[in-house]
Amino acid sequence: MNNNPIKELRTYGQSIWLDNIRRDLITSGGLQKLIDEDGIRGVTSNPTIFEKAIIGSSDYDDSLMRLRAEGKLIPEILEGLSIQDIQMAADIFKLVFDDSEGEDGFISLEVSPLLANKEDETVEAVLDLYKRVARENVMIKVPATAAGIRAHERLTAMAISTNMTLIFSLETYQAVAQAYINGLKQLDDHRQPLGVVRSVASVFVSRVDTEADKAIAVTLESEKDPAKVSKLKLLEGKIAVANAKMIYASFKTLFEADSFLELKKRGAHFQRPLWASTGTKNPAYSDVLYLEELIGPHTVNTVPPATMDAFRDHGKIRSSIEEEVDAAKRTLQTLAESGIDLQKITAQLQDAGVMAFADSYRNLITALTEKQEKLVDSHRMHFG
């Protein structure tokens, strides 16, 4: 395909990963087609994605029954189904991984969301998943809770590649990046190679606008000053991008510091910011808003299929992430001056995100149990 905006993003230093995985996409050749035609360079998954994939199709039924016959319990079956998908996708992306010298070609698999606030259990679960998946181009996703960030440092020091997820605020991003650097320092202190470790910091975008816009709407209801009303209205749909620009500026500061550059000389890699939740939620905003405004070097954008289709059709490319950074800073200052606490919003978003993934996990366990029972009943009806 000529003039494909998705492919052209590579010339600006950005990698596009697909925010979706399901078995028929892998087995039908659809995933390979996205690599060939769009230059897709990785895939991310989460419990909600697996919930839709496994419950919403019959693709997994044979594997489900086989794992049941092996005496596996439902949580083990779920993990087994997820690992099978991740392994198959990792094998498809192995050439991308090799060609990019380990920068891209990664598949992300989430550790159990029920462990979000348990540091030791998270470390154990990540090591177990990493061993069972047995693919070098896999990142294990860990939520950026306080416990998750501590686990991230320990895992980095063990040379485990992680995708730190559910980052909403600048403060959380900085804690994640520092944990990564600290882990690399520990690895270096033990004279271990640094180049084997890769990591991304997944910063969620669209949900920030959703919640900030709600807070702005509430404030507008009670605001009588026309000048302040005008100022507030100008903030609508602007907070998420401004927040991401501040995070990118912090990324540059942290990873251009002498302390990291010394590690880089010994093989360490940047922990790239990954823009997540980049499908536009508000139909009043551009359907490619969170792609067009977040383009820049050493970044990843993980994109849902519908948004990818939209960007392929009418996306416009420019190096945008470092544009008008001072204006972005003023936008966030105006928000604070209006009495809206972004830190409170982002903390609530992370709590809600952890809860939503945990709910998806529990729903999936329940649904898998019901599906298994129906398949067993159907088998009995046909075969006695």
ABEGO torsion letter per residue (X at the ends): XBGBAAAAAAAAGBBBBBBBBBAAAAAAGAAAAAAAAAGBAEBBBBAAAAAAAAAABAAAAAAAAAAAAAGBBAAAAAAAAAAAAAAAAAAAAAAAAAAAGGABGBBBBBBBAAAAABAAAAAAAAAAAAAAAGBAABBBBBBABAAAAAAAAAAAAAGBBBBBBGBABAAAAAAAAAAAAAAAAAAAAAGBBAAABBBBBBBBAAAAAAAAAAAAAAAAAABABAAAAAAAAAABGAAAAAAAAAAAAAAAAAAABAAAAAAAAAGBBBBBBBBBGABBABAABBAAAAAAAABBBGBBBBBBAAAAAAAAAABBBBBAAABGAAAAAAAAAAAAAAGBBAAAAAAAAAAAAAAAAAAAAAAAAAAAAAAAAAAAAAAAAAAX
